Amino acid sequence: MVSLNRRYTFQVGDALANERTLTLSSGSNEGYLISLRPFVHPNASENEFPFEWGFAGPPASAKVGKKDSETDTIDFNFEFDTNVHLKLENTHRGVINTFWKTWESGLIEERGQVFPFGADKAGIEFFELWQPLDSTRPDYVALDENSANQETARSVVLTVDSTDFRGLVITVGRWVQGILFKKSENTIKGINFLRAVEQQDGSWKTLLNYGSDFDKFPQSFVAPLHAAIEGSSALTWKVVESNI
């Protein structure tokens, strides 16, 4: 089953809960994942890179388990991580252990701890609150009993790993998110993001277009398994998951 979740609350340590981003996290049928977190109103210091964070990875990036009858666990270890790509200091490395609980309202609570100063130092608690969305709708519609069956929703994943670039694009239902890193460029010039949504007429509306190599994203997002799709700069993407 695909998933598309929008974050509505974020809290770190003793700071007040808030939400400054329009964060969407996508998950494919087979477990590929991506989360892009652009600021809604970036301040002056954030204008050049107006993102809280961005990460993605294959199914191995998220190990799912159970803590108890009410709580799921997900241990994340991202293959794509903007903080790591930028080689930022005081950035968590390795596995992030998280705990997930669904509320009666349908909202999903996530809690965990990160260790930005090293595994041998004190950790920092975080809390996030997520709203599952209907991936088959071209707007932010909460997932409920009247939503389309997410088990039959479109799920397509494209990857690229060339000499200069590596990237991941995930289509769930009508929604596409992508991340592309330039391997030799460990600055914001080496980071590219894509977010798009399919309209009722079948056209694609780009909601997020970031990066000097944005044109290297694929020109189409839906194709059968093992197909090859090129971006306008002749970077070839391979379809590694598809249910169409």
Secondary structure, DSSP 8 states (H G I E B T S, - for coil): --EEEEEEEEEETTS--B--B--EEEE-TT--EEEEEEBSS--GGGSSS-EEEEEEE-GGGEEEEEEETTEEEEEE--SEEHHHHTT-SS---S-EEEEEEE-TTS-EEEEEEE-TT-TTS--EEEEEEEEEB-TTSSS--B--TTS--GGGS-EEEEEEE-SSEEEEEEEETTEEEEEEEETT--SGGGEEEEEEEE-TTS-EEEEEEESTTGGGSBS-----TT-EEEBTT--EEEEEEE--
